[in-house]
Every structure is written in C-alpha cells, then in structure tokens.
C-alpha cells in the first residue's frame, strides 16, 4: 500500500464530510448520515494504510485514540 492511497482516502473523507455538512443544512438528514458514514470509512481506510506504512518502516504506531 502506498501513502498516495492514504492521501486519496483522506481527500475522500473530507469530501464526504463536507457533503454531510451541506446535507444537514438542507435538511436531508438521511443523506447526511450516509455521507458521514462514508467519511468515517474513508478516514478509517487512510488510518489502516498509514499504520501499515509505519509498520513497514519499523516505527511503532501511536495507539492514542482521539
């Protein structure tokens, strides 16, 4: 896995979060919920790629949850 994939996933998370935000403003709560879930999924995918990259570099991942 490449860091380009992590970047791509984070860009997707940003986009989906913005769409969710906009949908809330428009009163489309169901669509907002769907986009919030896809934003979280993309962010989780990016974290998985970054964790693998750290492992491959023999750098311990910081396990502090935000």
ChimeraX attribute file (.defattr): number of C-alpha atoms within 10 A of each C-alpha:
attribute: neighborCount
match mode: 1-to-1
recipient: residues
	/A:1	10
	/A:2	10
	/A:3	13
	/A:4	11
	/A:5	14
	/A:6	21
	/A:7	15
	/A:8	15
	/A:9	21
	/A:10	21
	/A:11	16
	/A:12	19
	/A:13	24
	/A:14	16
	/A:15	15
	/A:16	22
	/A:17	21
	/A:18	16
	/A:19	18
	/A:20	24
	/A:21	17
	/A:22	15
	/A:23	17
	/A:24	15
	/A:25	11
	/A:26	10
	/A:27	10
	/A:28	13
	/A:29	15
	/A:30	12
	/A:31	15
	/A:32	22
	/A:33	16
	/A:34	14
	/A:35	21
	/A:36	19
	/A:37	16
	/A:38	18
	/A:39	24
	/A:40	17
	/A:41	17
	/A:42	21
	/A:43	20
	/A:44	16
	/A:45	18
	/A:46	23
	/A:47	15
	/A:48	14
	/A:49	19
	/A:50	19
	/A:51	17
	/A:52	17
	/A:53	17
	/A:54	14
	/A:55	12
	/A:56	10
	/A:57	9
	/A:58	9
	/A:59	11
	/A:60	10
	/A:61	12
	/A:62	8
	/A:63	7
	/A:64	5
	/A:65	4
	/A:66	3
